[in-house]
């Protein structure tokens, strides 16, 4: 089975997880995963760490009559690079022409300047709304299935047709996309070069690279949405754009005792953005990655091991700012079990095999895994349910073209 890639910006498995050692409920109680969930207050109790804004999530009816969480607007926050995917089945000569590996994800440089136009001329292309974090927000919103816009997304697009397309797609998905719009650059795009089961992604960030914290995130109306969220997620790709924005969100999450989630996203980030990653890691409550990214991360950190379980344990034990929440590390590895380190042990979750002929497109399945996971994390579900949801959404996406979804989920 081929590994799954994130859109434009990773390789995660599909299938339904089964905890390999003990019952889910007993394991959750024993291993203290309550610490990963957004803080739940007793009836009538106030939380001084949360915003006192009357429009905040805590001022809404965020718990049902039995005390459990219910979906509310803007409870899940994401920020990243909104890209339009330009996807085509290409040949090896095309990959060789632009110096591409069959399975990889890179940022476009000078030698890739003509790749998008070349794809359109030589192959039959498909245009899809993409960008790693935005995909995850769309999938989470689909899983939550609430009429309100539960997922919020920030990013920068151009004042052009591609930007309008992304805005329309976000609206159709029910995501509250608050784009910064620039007239100085075109909307970002990503060449998705398909060869068999392989996907080589070349991202031209363009306008996405122009996100300016002071002109968007810091605006009172936008920062209010950040404060309102219960859970935060940002793919590592955004470290190349606005690490200060990521730090602002991460610091707020720690201060308010809410989960901040980060994805390693691609090997080159651990290799070339180590300083930015080091700043963020103490604030990370949930760290996502795949086995390739984990191995690169381990080498860059001097872990001196290639064992994925040992790497997950070492990553989990790195220094942490908010000690009230033990870090959770989630590493996926294709058809092999998903590895989860929670501070007390390393646990394995098996994946449901899928027939090769059932796989249509693996592009974006990693984003879908995260989206499914987040849709349950934000509802304070146990770890097992979060993993199971992630496996379900990834499995759903690889049966379709691009990071697209059926009208309704069939998750039970």
C-alpha positions in Angstrom: 0.0 0.0 0.0 1.3 3.4 -0.9 1.8 6.1 1.7 -0.4 9.2 1.8 0.7 12.7 1.1 -0.4 16.1 2.3 -1.6 18.6 -0.2 1.0 21.0 -1.3 2.8 21.6 1.6 3.7 13.6 4.4 2.6 10.4 4.4 -0.2 9.1 6.6 -2.1 5.8 6.7 -5.7 5.0 6.1 -8.0 2.6 7.8 -9.7 2.1 11.1 -7.5 1.9 14.2 -7.7 -0.8 16.8 -5.8 -0.4 20.0 -3.5 -3.4 20.2 -3.2 -4.0 23.9 -6.2 -3.1 26.0 -9.8 -1.8 25.9 -10.1 1.8 24.9 -12.0 3.0 27.9 -9.7 1.4 30.4 -6.6 2.6 28.6 -7.9 6.2 28.5 -8.5 6.1 32.2 -5.2 4.5 33.0 -3.0 6.7 30.8 -4.4 10.1 31.7 -5.4 11.3 28.2 -7.8 13.7 29.9 -4.8 16.1 29.9 -5.0 16.3 26.1 -8.5 17.5 26.0 -9.7 21.1 26.1 -10.4 22.0 29.7 -14.0 21.3 30.7 -15.5 23.4 33.5 -18.0 22.3 36.0 -21.5 23.8 35.7 -21.3 27.4 36.9 -17.5 27.5 37.2 -15.6 30.2 35.3 -12.2 29.8 33.7 -10.0 32.8 34.3 -7.5 31.7 31.6 -10.1 32.0 28.9 -11.2 35.2 27.2 -14.0 37.2 28.9 -15.3 38.4 25.5 -19.1 37.9 25.5 -18.8 36.3 22.0 -16.2 33.8 23.2 -16.7 30.0 23.0 -17.2 29.8 26.7 -20.0 32.4 26.6 -21.9 30.2 24.2 -23.7 27.0 25.1 -20.6 24.8 24.7 -22.0 21.9 26.8 -25.1 19.9 26.4 -27.6 19.2 29.2 -25.5 16.2 30.3 -22.4 18.3 30.6 -20.8 17.0 27.4 -19.4 19.3 24.7 -21.4 20.4 21.7 -20.2 22.0 18.5 -20.1 25.8 18.3 -18.8 28.3 15.8 -15.1 28.9 15.5 -14.1 26.2 18.1 -11.3 24.8 15.9 -8.6 27.2 14.6 -6.2 26.6 11.7 -3.7 28.8 10.0 -1.6 28.0 7.0 -0.9 28.3 3.2 -4.1 28.3 1.1 -3.1 26.8 -2.3 -4.9 25.7 -5.5 -3.8 22.2 -6.4 -3.1 21.6 -10.1 -3.1 17.8 -10.4 -2.1 15.7 -13.4 -0.8 12.2 -14.2 2.7 12.8 -15.6 5.6 10.6 -16.7 9.1 10.0 -15.5 10.6 12.3 -18.2 8.5 15.1 -16.7 9.8 14.4 -13.2 13.4 14.2 -14.5 13.0 17.5 -16.4 12.3 19.4 -13.1 14.5 17.3 -10.9 11.7 15.8 -8.9 11.5 12.6 -6.9 8.5 10.3 -7.3 7.5 10.8 -3.7 8.4 14.1 -2.3 7.2 17.6 -1.3 9.2 20.7 -2.0 8.9 24.5 -2.4 9.2 25.7 -6.0 12.4 27.5 -6.9 13.8 29.0 -10.2 14.0 25.7 -12.1 10.3 25.0 -11.4 9.2 28.4 -12.8 7.5 26.9 -15.9 6.2 23.7 -14.3 2.6 24.8 -13.9 2.3 26.1 -17.5 4.1 23.0 -18.8 1.6 20.7 -16.9 -1.4 22.4 -18.4 0.1 22.1 -21.9 1.2 18.5 -21.8 -1.3 16.8 -19.6 -5.0 16.7 -18.6 -5.1 18.7 -15.3 -7.6 19.0 -12.5 -7.9 22.0 -10.2 -8.6 21.3 -6.6 -8.8 23.5 -3.4 -5.7 22.6 -1.4 -3.1 23.7 1.2 -2.4 21.3 4.1 -4.0 23.1 7.0 -7.0 24.3 5.0 -7.6 20.7 3.9 -7.6 19.5 7.5 -10.1 22.3 8.5 -12.4 21.2 5.7 -12.3 17.6 6.7 -12.8 18.4 10.4 -15.8 20.6 9.5 -17.2 17.7 7.4 -16.8 15.3 10.3 -18.3 17.6 12.9 -21.3 18.0 10.7 -22.8 20.9 12.6 -24.6 23.6 10.7 -22.4 26.3 12.3 -18.9 27.1 11.0 -17.0 25.2 13.6 -13.6 25.5 11.8 -11.8 28.8 11.2 -8.9 29.2 8.8 -6.5 32.1 8.3 -4.1 32.5 5.3 -3.3 34.8 2.5 -4.6 34.7 -1.1 -4.3 36.9 -4.1 -6.9 39.2 -5.5 -7.6 36.9 -8.4 -9.8 34.1 -9.8 -7.8 31.3 -8.0 -8.4 33.2 -4.7 -12.1 33.4 -5.4 -12.2 29.7 -6.1 -10.6 28.9 -2.8 -13.0 31.2 -1.0 -16.0 29.5 -2.7 -14.7 26.1 -1.8 -14.2 27.0 1.8 -17.8 28.4 1.9 -19.2 25.2 0.4 -17.3 23.2 3.0 -18.7 25.3 5.9 -15.3 26.6 6.9 -15.0 30.2 8.2 -12.1 31.2 6.0 -10.8 34.7 6.9 -8.3 35.4 4.2 -5.8 38.2 4.1 -6.0 39.4 0.5 -3.1 40.9 -1.4 -2.9 42.5 -4.8 0.9 42.1 -5.0 1.0 38.4 -5.7 -1.1 35.7 -7.3 -2.9 33.0 -5.2 -0.5 30.2 -4.3 -0.6 26.9 -6.2 0.8 23.4 -6.0 1.8 21.1 -8.8 0.6 17.6 -7.9 2.6 15.3 -10.2 1.1 11.8 -10.2 3.0 8.7 -11.3 1.3 5.5 -10.4 0.7 5.5 -6.7 3.3 8.2 -6.2 2.8 11.9 -5.7 5.4 14.6 -6.1 4.3 18.0 -4.8 5.8 21.3 -5.8 4.4 24.3 -4.0 4.6 27.8 -5.2 3.4 29.8 -2.2 3.1 33.1 -4.0 0.5 35.1 -2.1 0.5 32.6 0.8 4.1 33.6 1.4 2.9 37.2 2.0 0.9 36.6 5.2 1.6 39.6 7.5 0.8 39.1 11.2 0.4 42.8 12.0 -2.0 43.2 9.1 -4.2 40.2 9.8 -3.7 38.1 12.9 -3.3 41.1 15.2 -6.5 42.8 14.0 -9.0 42.8 17.0 -11.7 41.0 15.1 -9.4 38.3 14.0 -7.6 37.8 17.3 -11.0 37.5 18.9 -11.6 34.4 16.8 -8.2 32.9 17.9 -9.2 33.5 21.5 -12.5 31.9 20.9 -11.1 28.5 19.7 -10.9 25.4 21.8 -8.1 23.6 19.8 -5.4 25.0 17.5 -3.7 23.3 14.6 -1.0 24.6 12.2 1.0 22.5 9.7 4.8 23.0 9.9 4.8 24.5 6.4 3.7 27.8 7.9 7.1 28.1 9.6 8.5 29.2 6.2 5.9 32.1 6.1 5.1 33.5 9.5 6.7 31.8 12.5 5.8 34.8 14.7 2.2 34.2 14.0 2.6 30.6 15.0 4.3 31.6 18.2 1.5 34.0 19.1 -1.1 31.3 18.7 1.0 28.7 20.5 1.7 31.1 23.4 -2.0 31.9 23.8 -2.9 28.2 23.8 -0.5 27.5 26.6 -1.7 30.5 28.6 -5.3 29.4 28.2 -4.5 25.6 28.7 -5.9 24.7 25.3 -4.3 22.1 22.9 -1.9 23.4 20.3 -1.2 20.9 17.5 1.7 21.0 15.1 2.6 18.8 12.1 6.2 18.1 11.1 4.8 18.2 7.5 7.9 17.6 5.5 11.6 16.5 6.0 13.0 19.7 4.7 11.4 21.7 7.5 13.3 19.8 10.2 16.5 20.2 8.1 16.3 23.9 7.3 13.9 25.4 9.8 15.3 23.9 13.0 15.5 27.2 14.8 11.8 28.0 14.2 10.8 24.4 15.1 12.8 24.6 18.3 11.0 27.7 19.4 7.6 26.1 18.8 8.2 22.6 20.2 7.9 23.5 23.9 4.3 24.7 23.2 3.2 21.7 21.2 0.6 19.5 22.9 0.0 17.2 19.9 2.8 16.5 17.4 1.8 14.8 14.1 4.2 13.3 11.5 4.9 10.3 9.4 7.8 7.9 9.6 9.9 9.7 7.0 9.5 13.1 8.8 10.1 11.5 12.2 13.3 9.9 11.0 14.6 13.2 9.7 13.5 15.0 12.9 15.3 12.4 14.9 18.6 12.9 13.0 18.4 16.6 13.3 17.8 16.4 17.0 20.6 13.9 17.6 18.3 11.1 18.9 20.7 8.5 17.5 18.0 6.0 16.6 15.9 5.0 13.6 13.3 3.1 15.7 10.0 4.9 15.2 8.7 4.0 18.7 11.9 5.2 20.4 11.7 8.4 18.3 8.1 9.0 19.4 9.1 8.5 23.0 12.0 10.9 22.8 9.9 13.5 21.0 7.2 13.2 23.6 9.8 13.8 26.4 11.2 17.1 25.0 10.8 20.1 27.3 7.3 21.5 27.4 5.9 24.9 28.5 2.5 23.9 29.7 3.2 20.9 31.9 -0.5 20.5 32.7 -0.9 18.8 29.3 1.5 15.9 28.6 2.5 16.0 25.0 1.0 13.4 22.6 3.1 12.3 19.6 1.3 10.7 16.7 3.5 9.1 14.0 1.9 7.3 11.1 3.8 4.8 8.9 1.8 3.7 5.9 0.3 0.3 6.2 2.1 -0.3 9.5 0.5 0.6 12.8 0.2 4.2 13.9 2.6 5.0 16.8 1.4 7.1 19.7 3.5 8.2 22.6 1.6 9.7 25.6 4.3 10.1 28.2 3.7 6.8 30.0 4.0 4.3 27.2 4.1 3.9 23.4 0.9 2.5 21.9 0.3 1.0 18.5 -2.9 1.3 16.5 -3.4 -1.0 13.5 -4.8 0.2 10.2 -7.4 -1.4 8.0 -5.8 -2.7 4.8 -7.1 -1.4 1.5 -6.9 -3.1 -1.8 -4.6 -1.4 -4.3 -7.4 -1.2 -6.9 -9.5 0.8 -4.4 -6.9 3.6 -4.1 -7.7 6.4 -6.5 -5.5 9.3 -5.2 -3.4 9.5 -2.1 -2.9 13.3 -2.4 -4.3 15.0 0.7 -5.0 11.8 2.8 -2.5 13.0 5.4 -4.4 16.2 5.8 -7.6 14.2 6.1 -6.1 12.0 8.9 -5.4 15.2 10.9 -8.8 16.6 10.1 -10.5 13.5 11.4 -8.4 13.4 14.5 -9.1 17.1 15.3 -12.8 16.7 14.8 -12.9 14.4 17.8 -10.2 16.1 19.8 -12.2 19.3 19.8 -15.2 17.4 21.0 -13.1 16.0 23.9 -13.3 12.4 22.7 -10.8 9.8 23.9 -7.6 9.2 22.1 -8.9 6.0 20.5 -11.8 7.8 18.9 -9.5 10.5 17.6 -7.2 8.0 15.9 -10.2 6.0 14.6 -11.7 9.1 13.1 -8.3 10.0 11.5 -8.0 6.6 9.9 -11.6 6.8 8.6 -11.2 10.1 6.9 -7.8 9.2 5.3 -9.4 5.9 4.1 -12.3 7.9 2.6 -10.1 10.4 0.8 -7.8 7.9 -0.9 -10.8 6.4 -2.6 -11.5 9.7 -4.4 -9.6 12.2 -6.5 -7.8 14.9 -4.5 -8.7 15.8 -0.9 -12.4 15.6 -1.6 -15.3 14.1 0.4 -18.7 12.5 0.0 -21.7 14.6 1.0 -21.9 13.1 4.5 -19.6 11.0 6.6 -20.5 7.4 7.4 -18.5 7.2 10.7 -19.9 5.1 13.5 
